[in-house]
Amino acid sequence: MCCSLSSPLPNLFLLATILASLLIATTSHIDDKHAPDIRRYGLEMVQRKGSQFVVGAEPFYFNGFNTYWLMVLAVDPTMRVKITETFKQASSVGLTVCRTWAFSDGGWRALQKSPFVYDENVFQALDFVLSEAKKCNIRLILSLTNNMEAFGGKAQYVKWGQAAGLNLTSDDDFFTNPTLKGYYKGHVKTVLNRINTFTNITYKDDPTIFAWELINEPRSPTDPSGNMLQSWIEEMAFHVKSIDPNHLLEIGLEGFYGNSTPDRLRFNPDSYSGQVGTDFIRNHQTLGIDFATTHLYPDAWLSTSIPEAQLEFTKSWMQSHIDDAEKVLGMPVVFAEFGMSAKDKNFSVSLRNQFIDMVYDNILNSTKRGGGGGGCLIWQIFPEGTDFMDDGYAVVLHKSKSTGKILSLQSKRMKMFNSMCSWRCHWTCGRKKRVSKHNQP
């Protein structure tokens, strides 16, 4: 933990804090073979130090967003302005991390048309997304496939296997069949070794990428014990790290507690979520996994849609995961998706704002003490003119002024805590060293 911000600071000291964050040049230990690209690109890799994210020597708490469809929309050159608009609008309210798909398996605008066969036009669209994100100083969490059928996912891998003559009976064969695992490993290798046609930077060397995500919202309902998914996570985490040891890696979990922590099952939204083969604690203890993730959809998860129950669940869900990330896992936790659907019968903008406020307050309670609540990513930010892809959770900043103000305030707070925590730690550590040296006999 970095420091506590509970004690009051004189105004002069606070001003010095802010100025110092702008003036102090940070350094980090980076492998020499990556240094030229990173210096030329103007960013450093995000890394993990205990239960905090860091960039160089500085803490990196963040406020961010999801926009999953950036790559597939960018395939159409006339729509690329919407990708640029998305990043500019997000940046205007201080959002610094975006989570999006680095997959589209089979079907419409497929990145991977079949195993090991890629559409170069779609890959160049992903290249464009990365280059535009960098221009706005936004880092990307890139997900590598989907547990659900949208954009292909594990169901498409099973279809490819069946077409190749494999005897497959369940989508969960994705997690166990050697051929399907080979397909997935091939995709990982191809994406991580991709050289961006806009920047000439290899993806695995690109500090614009915050982290890799193994799979969006994995579940293995055919094996409630969780052994099937756990083995897959262990194997694929090793595979990713063998290609790219520098970027952070996360799983993509929704955060449901499993059999390894029966005392925590009470925090799940229902009994079923503890039987889908995932395990927040066990899965995140896998070698190679750098930080924990959880999602948060109380309006969809709870059997009751009473707003008060949703907000109470939000508070307990977040606190339990922050506590476990800090005390059990020793790593940051990111609330990688959270949102409230306009399709819910109780929806109102004011209720959504109240929900977002509660999410942000819980993160801030961790941030202000240098804790493990690393950040959160709202689902999802949309630019105007893309309403045809709205899943009910779209936040169009130009139309949602009150929501935009809440996002902007949270971003400013996170930036302030980063600066204050960094400056105070540097000052305190330097002072301690000087005093210690002075007191030596």
N, C-alpha and C positions, 0 to 999 in steps of 0.2 A: 504494500500500500504506500502511496506517495506521501500524503499529508492530510491533516484535518484542516478544514476551512471554517471551523466553528468559532474560533477566536476572532474578535474584531480587528481590522487593520486600519491604521490611520490613512487619511486620504492621500497623503504624499506617498506612502508605501504602496497603496493600490495603484496610483498613477505609475510609479516605478515598475510595478509588476507588469502592467500593460505595455509600457515602453520596452521593457526588457524582452518580452516575448517577440517584439518586432526586431530587436537589435541583435540578440544573441544568436550566433551561428551554431547550429547543432552539428554534431559529428556522429558517425556510427561505423562499426566495423563491418565492412562489406568485402566479400571475396573479390580479389583483384580482377578476375576475369569478367565480373559484372560491372565494375566501376565505370568504365568509359561510357557504356550505354546509359547508365543511371545518371551520371553527371550531365550527359548531353540531353537527357530527357527531363531533367529538372525535378525529379522526385526521388524519394527513398522508399524502400520496401517497408510496409507495416510489419512489425514483429510483435512478439508477445514476451512480456517479462512478468512471470508470475500470473496474477489475475488481472493484469493490465495490458492493453495494447500500447505500443510505443512506436514512434517514428524517430529514429536516431536516439537521442537521449530524452525525448519529450513524450509525455503521455498523449494518447490519442483516443479520447472519448468522442463519440460522433453521433450526429443525428442524420438519418438517411431515409431511403425510400426504395420501393420496388417499382419496376416497370418491365415486366417480363418479355414483352413483345418487340423490343427494340430491334433485334437482328432481323426478324421476319419482315418488319415494316420497312427497314432500310434496304431490302432487296430491290424495292422500287425506287429508282433515283429521284423521282418527283416527290417522294414522301420523306426523303432524308431531312428535309427542313423540320419535320416534326421531331426527329431525334435531337436535332440541335436545339429546338425550342424546349424540349423536355429538360435537357441538361441546363440550359440557361435559366429557365424558370425555377428549377430546383436549387440552383446556385444562388438565385436572388433571395431565397429564404434561408440560405446557409446550409443546405443539405450537402454532405460531403461523401456519402457512400451510396451506391446504387446496386441493387441485386437484380440480375437479369439472366435469361437463358443463354447458354452456349451450346444448345442442342436443338435440333428439330429432326426427328428420326422418321424418315419415310413421309409420304403424304405431301401436303401443300407446302411449297417453298422449303423442302427438306434440305438441311445442311448435309446430313448423312443419308444419301439416297438408298443405299444398301450397305451391308458391312464392308468397311474399308473403301467405300466409294463416295466421294464428296462433290458437291456442287460449288464450283469456284466462285460463282456470283454470290451465293449465300455467304460463303466464307469472307468474301470481300465486304459484304454488308456488316459482318461482325467486326472486321478490321476497322470499318468506319465508326462503329459504335465506340470502340476503344479510343480511337483518335479524337473523337468529339468529347468524350468524357474527360480526357486529359486536358483539353483546352479550357474546361470549366473547373479544373482541379477536383474532379469527382473520381473516386476510386470505385472499382467494380468487384462485386462478389459474383463469380460466374458458376452457375449450376450446370452439371455435366449430363444429367438425364432426369427423367421424371418417373415417379412411382405410378402416376396416373396415365391414362391414354392420351391426354392432351399433348400434342406435338410428338406423338409416338410413344416415348417412354419405354418401360420394361415390357409392355404388351407388344410393342413393335419388334423388340428383340426376340420375343417368343415366336412371333409370326415369321420372322426371318429364319429362325431355327427350324420351324415346322416346314417351311418351304425347302430347306436343305435336307429334309428327310429325318429330322430328329423326332423322337417320341416324347413330346412335351404335353403335359396335361393341365398345367396351371401357369398363370403369369409369374408366380413365385419361383418357377424353374429358372427364372432370370438370375436368382441368387445362388443357384447350386450347379447348374449345367456348365461343364467346362467350356463348351463351344460358345455359349452365350457370354460367359465371363470373358472369353477371349475377344469377342466382338466389342464388349465394353472397354476392355483394356486397350484395344486398338484405337477406339475413339479418344480415350484419354491421351494416349501418346500423340495422336494427330493434332489435337487441339493445343496441347502444351508445347509442342514443337513448331507450331505454326509461326511463320514470319509475317508480321503485319505489312500489308502492301502499301499502307499509308505512312507508317513510321519507320519501317525496316527493323523493328524491334521484335525479337522472338517472344511469344507470349510468356514463356516461363522465366524470362528476364525482365518483364515489363512491370515496373512498380505501380502502374495505374491499376493493376489487378490487386485488390485487397486480399482475396482468398479464393480458393477453389471449393466448390460444394460437390460432394459425391453424387447426391441424388435428392431431388425435391420430395420431401415428406415421405420417406420410405416406410413401408409397412409390410409385414409378412404374416397375414392372418392365418395361413395354413400351418404356421408353427408358433403358437402362442408362447412357447418357452423362450423364444427370442434367440435360440442358438443359431438358426439359419442366418438371420440378418447379421448377428454378431460376427460370424465367420466371414461373411462377405465384406463387412466393414473393415475387419482386420486385414484381409487380403488386398482390398482396393486402396486402403490408406497406405500400405507399404508400396503398392505399385505407383501411386501418385508421387510419393516422396522420393522414390528411386529415380524418377525423371526430373522432379522439381523440388529440391530440398529447401528452397528459399522462401517460397510463398507459404502463407498460412493455409490450413486445411480444416474444413468442418464437414459434418455429415449431411445436414439438411433436415434434422429431426423437428417434429412438432413439439417435443418436450414431454411426452407422456411417460409417467413412471411405470416401471415394470417389476418383474419378479425379484430382482436383486434388492429392492427396497420396499417390502410390503407395508412398512409404516408410512410410506409417502403416497401410496395409492389413493389416499383420501383427498389429495390435492387434484387428482384427475377430474375432468368434467363429468365423467360417468364411468361405470364399471367396464364397459366395452373397451374404452381406450387403453385399459391395462392389459388387454388380451390381443393386441394387434402385432405383437412381436417386436416392439420397440422398448427401450429401457434407457431413460435419460442418464442415469448414473453409469451403468455398465457400458453402454455404447461409447460414452465420452471418455472412458478410461482407456480406450484403445490407443496403443502406441502410434504416434503420428498425427493424432487429432489435436489441434491447437486451441480450439475454443468451442464452447457449447452453443447450441441454438435452441430456441423454442419459438413457437408461433402462438397467436392469441386471437381467437374468434369467439368470444362469449355468446354473441347473438346466434351463431350457428351451432356451437357445441352444446349449449345447455338445453335441457328439455323444457325449461321455462324461459320465456323471453322477457320476463319482467326486468326493466332497466336496473332496478336496485340490486337484483341478484347478479346481473352481469357485471356491475361495477365492483361488487364485493368479491366475486370470483377473480376479477382482474387483479385486485390487490393481493389476494392470497397466492394466486398462481405466480405472479412476478416475484413476490418476496421469497417463496419457497425455492425458486430456481436461482435467484441471486445468492441466497444463503448456501445452497448446495454447490454452486459454482465456486464460491469463495472457500468454504470450509471443508468440502469433500473432494472436489475436483481440482482445486487450485488453479483455475483458469477463468478467463472472462466468459460471460454469457451474453449473447446478442439475441434480442427479441426480433427475429429476422422477418417476421410478418405480423402485423396487427392491423385490424380494420373493423369497420362496422358497415354493413350493407344497407344501401338505400331501399333494398327490396324487403327488408324486415318490416313487419307491420307496425312496430313501435319506433321506426327510424324518424329522427329529425336531425337537422344540422346541429342544434344545440346539444342533443344527446351525444352525437358523434364528438363534438368539441369537448364535452365533459369526459367522455371516454379517453380521448387523446390526452387531455390534461392529466388524468389519473395515471396513464402509462408514463407520461413524461415525469410526473412527480416521483414515481417509484424509481425511475432511472436516476433522477437527480439526487434522491436520498442516498443512493450508492455512490454516485459520482463525487459528491461533495466531501466524502470521506476517503476518496481514492479507492473505492471498492471495485467489485467484479462486474457490475452492470456496465458493459462496454458500450452499448448503444442500442438503438432500435430503428426499424425500417418500416415505415408505414406502407400498407398495401391499399392503393397504389396511386402514383402521380400520373396524371394525364394532361397532355396539351389540348387546346381546343381543336375540334375537327377530327377527333379520334373516338368519338362517342360510340361508334359502331362496335368497338371492342370492349365497351364497359361491362364488367361483370357485376356491377352493383356497388363496387367499392371505390370507384374512381373519385379522385379529388382533383378537380380542375382549379388550379390556384387563382386564375383570373376571375373565376365565377364564385369561388369560395373564399371570400376575403377574410372572414372571421377565422376560418381554419388556417389560412395562410399566416395570419398574425401569430397564432399559437405555435406553428412550426418555426416561424422566424425567431420568436422569443426563446424557444428551446435551443435552437442552434446557437444563438448568442450566449446563452448560459453555458452550453458545453464548451464553446470556444473560450469563454472567460475562465472556466474551471481548469481547462488545459493550461492556459497561460499562467494563472495564479499558482497552481500546484507546481508547475515546472519551475517558476522563478523562486518560489519559497524553498523548494527542495535544493536547488542549486545554491541559494544564499545560505541556507542552514548548514548544508554539508560543507561548503567552503569555510564558513565561520567555525564549525566544529574542528575542522582540520587545522585552522590557524591557531585556535585556542589550545588544542592538544599539543601542537608543535611548540607553542610558546611556553607551555607548562612543563615541558620536558626538562629534566635536570641537566 
